[in-house]
Amino acid sequence: MRIVFTGGGTLGSVTPLVAAAAELRRLDPGVRLDWIGTRTGPEAGVVAAAGIDFHAISSGKLRRYFSFANFIDPFRIAAGFFQALGLLGRLRPDAVVSAGGFVAVPAVWAAAVRRIPVHVHQEDIRPGLANKLTAPFAASVSVAFESSLKDFAGRHPVWTGNPVRAELFTGSRQEARRLFGLEEGTPTVLVIGGGTGAGSLNELVRKALPGLIPAVQVLHLTGRGKLAPPADAPSRYRQIEFLGDDMRHAYAAADLVVTRAGMGVLTELAALGLPAVIVPMPDSHQEDNAAFFGRAGAAEIVSEKSTFSKAFAEAIVRLAGDRPRLDALRAAMSRLNRPDAASAVARMIMAAARRAGRS
């Protein structure tokens, strides 16, 4: 059996599929795996680390707002479609799998033309444009949250949960102290700016440092190309662009996580039972993701538009020192986890290929 995954540009559409790919290998050690992604996104390194062959194609962003790039990107999407068409002709996969991301659109369309079964996974609360454009070609659809079933009613979706990488459960707090120079006994706040970085969140954290550092230590993942060390960076502040395998240790060290509302990260936090402060990207699908976790009592939600650095620092310090509140957030986070998600999605992928008689 040969499976081609597609997604990228950001890591949100990548990490759940990497987890599903690992489960596919467990279920079928002979499976061959490939990935179609972007030329410039952060996914190539993650995919390579997972031992999956990576192939880049042209891609253009699908925007629902005005931009001069909208006049150019349709040509990039068309180029990506023909590149994917040729690539799939050479690889001859049994199924193509997407979890969204703009690079997935031409790849799934090419799979449809070649009559290759497609599996689409929906991880966000609100379907993105990429999944709306690709779901009509899907042989099967899985969703991370029960509320998303209605959005794919005509495709017989299955509520599986969101796959999480098994290696994240092997992190060591002691190893994290060694790797990142963390103090023992001081609360650790892990800030996740995302695979491509969240510039405004990064800046909010840096401005809040004077109020944070007396009480906590901060491990700040800025995203690639987003390092900006303060001139007088305190010893309790560590900046790192990106973590691969060592991300498990960063999670193990965290007493509290500050993050955007990408569902890949949020479901990892749910799987690990980590309390969080979520700062969703304004005016985006992330606000729906954050609201869901807030209603479940699994995280505290901070609006970037109405938060100043001093108030932000005070809120983080107060929460980091409130053990009963942290415990309540952990418990609520854990209740949102579906531990069998990777297996459920992997089995749906295998079934899609087998139903079509291609393996």
NORURSUL-V449086 format. One record per pair of residues at least 4 apart in sequence whose ideal C-beta (glycine too) atoms are under 6 Angstrom apart, sorted by the first residue. I is the first residue (numbers start at 0). J is the second residue. Records with the same first field share a line. If there is no record, write none. Layout:
I = J ; J
This chain:
0 = 27 ; 30 ; 93 ; 358
1 = 31 ; 92 ; 93
2 = 32 ; 92 ; 94
3 = 33 ; 92 ; 95
4 = 16 ; 34 ; 96
5 = 35 ; 97 ; 103 ; 106
6 = 12 ; 13 ; 97 ; 98 ; 100 ; 103
7 = 36 ; 37 ; 40 ; 42 ; 100 ; 102
8 = 37 ; 40 ; 100 ; 101 ; 102
9 = 194 ; 195
10 = 14 ; 41 ; 194
11 = 261 ; 263
12 = 98 ; 99 ; 100
13 = 42 ; 45
14 = 263
15 = 98 ; 122 ; 161 ; 162 ; 263
16 = 98
17 = 49
18 = 162 ; 163 ; 164 ; 341
19 = 162 ; 341 ; 344 ; 345
20 = 32
22 = 341 ; 342 ; 345
23 = 30 ; 345
26 = 345
32 = 51
33 = 52 ; 90
34 = 46 ; 51 ; 53
35 = 54 ; 56 ; 106
36 = 42 ; 55 ; 102
37 = 58 ; 102
38 = 55
41 = 194 ; 223
42 = 46
43 = 53
46 = 51 ; 53
47 = 53
48 = 243
54 = 86
56 = 79 ; 82 ; 83
57 = 75 ; 78 ; 79
58 = 79 ; 101 ; 102
59 = 72 ; 75 ; 76
60 = 72 ; 101
61 = 101 ; 128
62 = 66 ; 69
68 = 72
76 = 105
79 = 105
80 = 105 ; 108 ; 109
83 = 87 ; 105 ; 106 ; 109
84 = 109
87 = 109 ; 113
93 = 352 ; 357 ; 358
94 = 116 ; 118 ; 348 ; 351 ; 352
95 = 110 ; 115 ; 117
96 = 118 ; 348
97 = 103 ; 107 ; 119 ; 133
98 = 120 ; 122
99 = 127 ; 129 ; 130
100 = 129
101 = 129
103 = 107 ; 129
104 = 129 ; 132
107 = 117 ; 133 ; 136
110 = 115 ; 117
111 = 136
116 = 138 ; 351 ; 352 ; 355
117 = 136 ; 137 ; 138
118 = 139 ; 348 ; 351
119 = 130 ; 133 ; 134 ; 137 ; 140
120 = 141
121 = 126 ; 130 ; 142 ; 147
122 = 143 ; 161 ; 262
123 = 262 ; 284 ; 288
124 = 144 ; 287 ; 288 ; 291
125 = 284 ; 287
126 = 130 ; 131 ; 150
130 = 134
134 = 151 ; 154
137 = 154
138 = 351
139 = 347 ; 351
140 = 151 ; 154 ; 156
141 = 157 ; 159 ; 344 ; 347
142 = 147 ; 148 ; 156 ; 158
143 = 160 ; 161
145 = 158
148 = 156 ; 158
151 = 156
159 = 340 ; 343 ; 344
160 = 337 ; 340
161 = 266 ; 340
162 = 340 ; 341 ; 344
163 = 266 ; 267 ; 270
166 = 247
167 = 247
169 = 247
170 = 247 ; 248 ; 250 ; 251
171 = 248 ; 251
172 = 251 ; 252
174 = 248
175 = 179 ; 248 ; 251 ; 252
176 = 181
178 = 248
179 = 218 ; 237
181 = 187 ; 216 ; 252
182 = 216
185 = 216
186 = 215 ; 254 ; 319
187 = 216 ; 252 ; 253 ; 254
188 = 215 ; 217 ; 255
189 = 218 ; 249 ; 253 ; 256
190 = 204 ; 219 ; 257
191 = 220 ; 258 ; 264
192 = 196 ; 197 ; 200 ; 201 ; 220 ; 221 ; 222
193 = 197 ; 222 ; 259
195 = 222
196 = 221 ; 222 ; 225
197 = 259
200 = 278
201 = 221 ; 225
203 = 311
206 = 308
207 = 211 ; 308 ; 311 ; 312
208 = 212 ; 236
210 = 309 ; 312
211 = 215 ; 217 ; 312
212 = 233 ; 235
214 = 316
215 = 319
216 = 235
217 = 236
218 = 237 ; 249
219 = 238
220 = 239
221 = 225 ; 226 ; 238 ; 240
223 = 240 ; 241
226 = 238 ; 240
228 = 232 ; 238
232 = 236
242 = 246 ; 249
250 = 271
253 = 273
255 = 274 ; 319
256 = 268 ; 273 ; 275
257 = 276
258 = 264 ; 275
259 = 280
260 = 277 ; 279 ; 285 ; 288 ; 289
262 = 266 ; 288
268 = 273 ; 275 ; 332
269 = 332 ; 335 ; 336
270 = 336
272 = 329 ; 332 ; 333
274 = 325 ; 328 ; 329
275 = 298
276 = 299 ; 301
277 = 289 ; 298 ; 300
278 = 301 ; 303
279 = 285 ; 286 ; 289
280 = 285
281 = 303 ; 304
289 = 300
292 = 297 ; 298
293 = 300
295 = 331 ; 335
296 = 331
297 = 331 ; 332 ; 335
301 = 306
302 = 306
306 = 310 ; 311
339 = 343
350 = 354
352 = 357 ; 358
353 = 358
